[in-house]
Amino acid sequence: AQSVAQPEDQVNVAEGNPLTVKCTYSVSGNPYLFWYVQYPNRGLQFLLKYITGDNLVKGSYGFEAEFNKSQTSFHLKKPSALVSDSALYFCAVRGSGNTPLVFGKGTRLSVIA
Amino acid sequence: SQTIHQWPATLVQPVGSPLSLECTVEGTSNPNLYWYRQAAGRGLQLLFYSVGIGQISSEVPQNLSASRPQDRQFILSSKKLLLSDSGFYLCAWRSRTTNEKLFFGSGTQLSVL
């Protein structure tokens, strides 16, 4: 069975500093990896995905993520955090075919001015 | 372009009452459809998914059920709500034929009192 771990419930970063939100996964076969962001009382918005190819994936709003197969990780990163980046971030994984997307429990990012 | 509609946005129901949440997708055909629940602003729990009309996979046994009477319609139901059914319910879809991301509806905040 596939699973996702986001080890940090909360990440606090000063505005302008780099940020990292951690994610590790477990899946049979090649992983399909995703990051989503959620603002209060809203649905989830897609940030980026890794399917195949370059291990460094660039996404929306200046975010990027690095796929590391040996460490089964897909950490989300941004070089310079903004206060507006404060939100709940979800990592997700699925296998091939019609397998459903499984989400981590989320990491709340707070960027402090 | 494709859109997903989910309603109602908020719902307050007494314990023991029935539930029906509806989700429809426009602009695509044969989508995979999903219901997720989010408790207390945190992790997403996959409840049901469907790869076709009348085909429902249940991920978590509980007093909820799902149906897919039409290709682009996905309904979440309960005959008798429990307090523990309170949460934020999200409908989502993705194309079956690509490695595309999930697209989420705006969610329904259900409070069972």
Interface residues (C-beta under 8 A of the other chain):
Chain A: Y32 F34 Y36 P40 N41 R42 G43 L44 Q45 F46 K49 I51 L88 F90 A92 N98 P100 L101 V102 F103 G104 K105 G106
Chain B: Q6 N32 Y34 Y36 G41 R42 G43 L44 L46 Y49 V51 S57 E59 F88 L90 A92 R94 R96 N99 K101 L102 F103 F104 G105 S106 G107 Q109
